[in-house]
Amino acid sequence: MTGHARSKEPLGLPRGSVRSLMSLAVVLTAGAIAGFLLASDSSSDLTKVVVGGWVAALGNLIGFYFGTRGGK
């Protein structure tokens, strides 16, 4: 061996990398969908519901993240 131990982590990446990439993909996909809906018809009810839902979900995630980190 060349000094590198065989990694048991997925795809041989550092711990947490795959989870981070999946999270980033979800956020980018949601942003692309919201951007497409805003560009096509920003006044439609579907656009308002989708974009509003993603903003609310993001706010909940941020609040939960900082709420749990503050308790430590």
N, C-alpha and C positions, 0 to 999 in steps of 0.2 A: 504494500500500500504506500501511497505517497504522503502519509501523515494525516489524511482526512478520514475520519471514522465514517462508516456508512450511516447515513442519516435515516432515521425512522419517520421523519416528518414527511407529509404529503408533498410530492413533486420535488423533494430534496430542498425545499425552501425553509428559511427560518420560521420558528414557531409563530403562528398568527398571521403569516403572510397570505395564505390561501383565504382565510376568513376576511382579511382586509380587501383582497382583490374582489371577492364576491360582493362585499358591501359596496365597494366603489362601483362595480358593474350595475348593481341595483339602483344606486343613486343616479348614475349617468343615464340609465335607461328611463327612469322616471323623469329626469330633466328633459330628455329628448322628447318624450311623449308630451309633457307639458308645453315645451317650446313649440312643437308641431301644432298642438291645439290652439295655442295663443296666436300663432302666425296664420292659421287657416281661418279662424273665426273667434276673435277674443270676446265677443259679446254673447256667445251661446251658453246655455245653461250647463251643458256637458263640460265645457271648458272651466266654468266657474266651480263646479263641483269637484272636478279632478284636481285642479290647481289648489283649491281651498283644502281639499283632503290631504294632499301632499304637504302643504304648509303646516296644517294641524299635526300631522304625523311627525314631521321633523321637529316641531316645537315640543311635542311630547317626548321624543327621544332625547333631545338636548336637556330638557328638564329632568328626565330620569337619570341621565348620565351624571349631571352635575349634582343632583340631589343625593345620589348614592355615594359619590366621591366626597361630598362634604361631611358625611357621617363618619369617615375614617379618622 
